[in-house]
Amino acid sequence: MRHLLSAGDLSRDEATLILDTARELAQAGARSVKKFPTLRGRTVVNLFYEDSTRTRTSFELAAKRLSADVINFSAKGSSVAKGESLKDTALTLQAMGADGVVIRHSASGAAHRLSGWVDGSVVNAGDGTHEHPTQALLDVYTMRERMGRLDGLRVAIVGDVRHSRVARSNVLLLHTLGAEVTLVAPPTLVPVSVHTWPCAVSYDLDETLAKSDVVMMLRVQAERMQGAYFPTPREYSRRYGLDGERFAKMHDEAIVMHPGPMVRGMEISAEVADSPRCTVTEQVANGLSIRMAVLYLLLGGSESAIGA
Amino acid sequence: MCAQKRTEGDARTAHTADPPKTADHGDSKTVLEGPEIQRALTRIAHEVLERTKGGEDVTLLGIPTRGVPLAGRLAQRIERVEDRAVPWGSLDITMYRDDLRLAPARALGRTDIPAEGIDGRVVVLVDDVLFSGRTVRAALDALNDLGRPRAVQLATLVDRGHRELPIRADYVGKNLPTSLRENVTVLLDELDGRDAVVLGPAKPRPGAEDDN
């Protein structure tokens, strides 16, 4: 069994296979019967140590659309609250015969550790500030659908890069698929290791906006901040928020993305968030197709077609 | 990749590779040439019209890979005779196969249902080779999830026998009695640059890509 732990593990061909598969599966959303019998008899466990209604529901629905049996484990109210370790939880899942485990954990690397303890395929649904590969896949899918290409696409990722697993996964995947990425953030919110990432870095949003095809706004992850990274939300908003005035500086076809949940008025103004060029709800719909594609390619055959 | 019809249940690779440039090698023998395939398709088109009394509510659905161009060609022929467009499309059955766990996860083909939909219509499934019948079973399941046709019929260019399910074709281009040690390959101009049906020795496992 293979796993999807990092967007960086995917080759160009594998990533393209996932995007193409998702595209075919997206058609099923319009049918009266939205299910496929493909994963009948297989069990997928959603192991969520952090609250995330959006991602968990998306994975749950994706597995159900493929006829898998789904078990939701959330840390609250489970043995985890009683002090059970990740390893013991993993061994319990193993004993239950889980074919796939979708894990969300606040510790970077948790998905990787889990993959060493269970036989089933592990899908990383966000580990700390490290990675969130299916989010990157759905972002890239949305870009490809909207812009028609990825090669040479200029993408700006704006905001709290330091605490964002979405940013890291996107940089890795977009680089694999031939897009040019520029990170835009206050110097305090740029990760220390950024020089090892395949992307450019800028501290000036206005300068980057005009030459971007896609502007991806990130959420300011206040819950992960153990100090002050910028003076006030108001100042952050003035320098790195996307308001109507800045939106007007972007070229006419450029799109605005946001992984959600949005903090309106700080990262993004309501005017921009509600624009038809903002793809937030589209990203959610595409997330379902992407997660169906990933589960199918990992669990649908005798061995996985993707992952490491 | 050529449409290699083999015993179901064997390991197969998922990719849709390029078609073989040289189909005739070793003991391979071409059993149908281009003009014979054309004639067979013309005859099937007429049979469809006759059985469906003018083909008023017929929809042709090809099963990828090689059923799709065949469905297109049949639609073209019916149109030529009746002077009326016949809706046609493709129906991918990958997600409905019963042997998914015997091979690595495979890439999906295209499902492209004409705008008319399939409710209340006579759907003619089109495939290149009819073998075990398991592909057709999967196609019936897939159709069931898409809508409710009035009737479903089956057209195949070659029927090579060895059925494992109680399934029979309504329209057959050529009945080709084969041994299980043989391999039937259909080549089509649209995908392979020429039309031919080639009978060759079964290749050693694993590695057939496409199948019935």
Interface residues (C-beta under 8 A of the other chain):
Chain A: L17 D20 T21 E24 L25 Q27 R31 S32 V33 K35 F36 P37 T38 L66 Y296 L297 L298 L299 G300 G301 S302 E303 S304 A305
Chain B: A11 A14 D92 M95 Y96 L100 R101 L102 A103 P104 A105 R106 A107 L108 G109 R110 T111 D141 N144 D145 L146 G147
